[in-house]
Amino acid sequence: MRVKRYIVDTMPEAMQHIRNDLGGDAVILSSKEVKVGGFMGLFSKKKIEVIAAVEKEEKPKNTPSAMPAAPVPRSSVPQAY
């Protein structure tokens, strides 16, 4: 699973970033309002923190069933008939 955090001004901006980075299958896990910047709690700006995730596609690993079979020379196989 691939998880990413965005700090943006508006939700439409967050949706645009999520679709560009993670794709259309991404889901929003949480969103909350946070204060960014400022001096000792003063002059801070309100932003939105959005956490989104997408399920990563698993590629098959090198397992015996996923690997192609090596050709066997005809001379090493006994004749059945």
C-alpha positions in Angstrom: 0.0 0.0 0.0 1.3 3.4 -0.9 0.3 6.2 1.5 0.9 9.9 1.0 0.2 13.1 3.0 -0.8 16.4 1.5 -1.1 19.9 3.1 -3.2 22.1 0.9 -5.5 25.1 1.1 -8.7 23.5 -0.3 -10.1 20.0 -0.8 -10.4 20.4 -4.6 -6.7 21.1 -4.7 -6.1 18.0 -2.6 -8.2 15.9 -4.9 -6.2 17.1 -7.9 -2.9 16.3 -6.3 -4.1 12.9 -5.2 -5.4 11.9 -8.7 -2.2 13.1 -10.3 0.1 11.3 -7.9 -1.8 8.2 -6.9 -4.4 7.7 -9.6 -8.2 7.4 -9.7 -8.3 4.3 -7.4 -6.8 6.2 -4.4 -8.9 6.7 -1.3 -8.7 9.4 1.4 -8.0 7.9 4.8 -8.3 11.1 6.8 -8.5 14.8 6.6 -8.1 17.5 9.3 -7.5 21.2 9.7 -4.0 22.2 10.8 -2.3 25.5 11.5 1.0 26.1 9.6 3.7 28.7 10.2 3.4 31.7 12.5 5.3 33.0 15.4 4.6 31.4 18.8 1.1 30.5 17.8 0.3 33.9 16.3 -0.1 34.7 12.6 -0.5 31.0 11.6 -2.5 30.0 8.5 -5.2 27.3 8.5 -4.5 24.5 6.0 -6.0 21.0 5.4 -3.9 17.9 5.9 -5.2 15.0 3.8 -3.8 11.5 3.9 -4.5 9.3 0.9 -3.6 5.8 -0.1 -3.7 3.4 -3.0 -3.2 -0.3 -3.1 0.0 -1.2 -4.9 -0.1 -3.8 -7.6 1.9 -6.8 -6.6 4.1 -8.3 -9.3 4.7 -12.0 -9.2 8.0 -13.0 -7.6 10.4 -15.6 -8.9 8.4 -18.6 -7.8 8.7 -22.0 -9.6 5.1 -21.7 -10.9 5.7 -18.2 -12.3 8.9 -19.0 -14.0 8.7 -20.6 -17.5 9.8 -24.2 -17.8 13.2 -24.9 -19.4 13.0 -27.0 -22.5 14.1 -30.6 -22.0 16.2 -32.2 -24.8 14.4 -34.9 -26.6 17.2 -37.4 -26.3 17.0 -37.4 -22.5 13.3 -38.3 -22.5 12.6 -42.0 -23.0 10.2 -43.0 -25.7 6.9 -44.1 -24.2 5.6 -45.9 -27.2 
